[in-house]
């Protein structure tokens, strides 16, 4: 279960970086969108901490429907793989 937690955390950090990069956003702007301070965003991207529920919700609200479904499917795959 602990390995699964870190796998999900790593995946979400990667998705944050990817979204920010694809949309030409600074870390400061992403932190505004997620309602957290810039240092906390930096720590999220560098996998120092996992996303809180509030931050996760703010992130998924930024995503298009297709991107959100892709995120859901990938998370489901990660969890199912770790349970095997």
C-alpha positions as semicolon CSV with decimal commas, in nm:
position;residue;x (nm);y (nm);z (nm)
1;X;0,000;0,000;0,000
2;X;0,285;0,241;0,080
3;X;0,444;0,174;-0,259
4;X;0,108;0,249;-0,423
5;X;0,089;0,581;-0,237
6;X;0,426;0,691;-0,371
7;X;0,347;0,568;-0,722
8;X;0,027;0,776;-0,726
9;X;0,210;1,075;-0,575
10;X;0,480;1,052;-0,841
11;X;0,223;1,021;-1,120
12;X;0,027;1,324;-0,998
13;X;0,345;1,531;-0,964
14;X;0,429;1,442;-1,323
15;X;0,080;1,543;-1,435
16;X;0,111;1,880;-1,260
17;X;0,443;1,949;-1,435
18;X;0,306;1,835;-1,769
19;X;-0,010;2,048;-1,740
20;X;0,191;2,352;-1,636
21;X;0,439;2,306;-1,920
22;X;0,174;2,243;-2,188
23;X;-0,012;2,557;-2,083
24;X;0,295;2,778;-2,054
25;X;0,229;2,850;-1,687
26;X;0,479;2,951;-1,424
27;X;0,494;2,771;-1,091
28;X;0,359;3,088;-0,933
29;X;0,054;3,089;-1,163
30;X;-0,009;2,719;-1,096
31;X;0,007;2,784;-0,724
32;X;-0,257;3,055;-0,768
33;X;-0,483;2,816;-0,960
34;X;-0,440;2,552;-0,688
35;X;-0,486;2,803;-0,404
36;X;-0,152;2,721;-0,241
37;X;0,168;2,917;-0,187
38;X;0,440;2,892;-0,455
39;X;0,677;2,700;-0,225
40;X;0,412;2,435;-0,168
41;X;0,364;2,401;-0,542
42;X;0,738;2,363;-0,593
43;X;0,739;2,086;-0,330
44;X;0,450;1,910;-0,506
45;X;0,629;1,910;-0,840
46;X;0,939;1,770;-0,673
47;X;0,743;1,498;-0,491
48;X;0,831;1,622;-0,145
49;X;0,464;1,602;-0,049
50;X;0,145;1,461;-0,195
51;X;-0,154;1,666;-0,297
52;X;-0,415;1,746;-0,036
53;X;-0,774;1,671;-0,130
54;X;-0,842;2,042;-0,179
55;X;-0,540;2,084;-0,407
56;X;-0,632;1,770;-0,602
57;X;-0,986;1,899;-0,656
58;X;-0,853;2,237;-0,772
59;X;-0,625;2,055;-1,016
60;X;-0,895;1,833;-1,168
61;X;-1,120;2,135;-1,212
62;X;-0,851;2,280;-1,442
63;X;-0,858;1,975;-1,669
64;X;-1,063;1,923;-1,982
65;X;-1,313;1,638;-1,973
66;X;-1,089;1,419;-2,192
67;X;-0,783;1,488;-1,979
68;X;-0,978;1,418;-1,662
69;X;-1,098;1,082;-1,794
70;X;-0,742;0,997;-1,895
71;X;-0,619;1,087;-1,547
72;X;-0,889;0,868;-1,391
73;X;-0,809;0,573;-1,616
74;X;-0,436;0,600;-1,551
75;X;-0,487;0,622;-1,175
76;X;-0,716;0,319;-1,191
77;X;-0,446;0,131;-1,383
78;X;-0,179;0,225;-1,130
79;X;-0,392;0,108;-0,840
80;X;-0,495;-0,217;-1,009
81;X;-0,134;-0,295;-1,103
82;X;-0,015;-0,238;-0,748
83;X;-0,291;-0,466;-0,611
84;X;-0,178;-0,762;-0,824
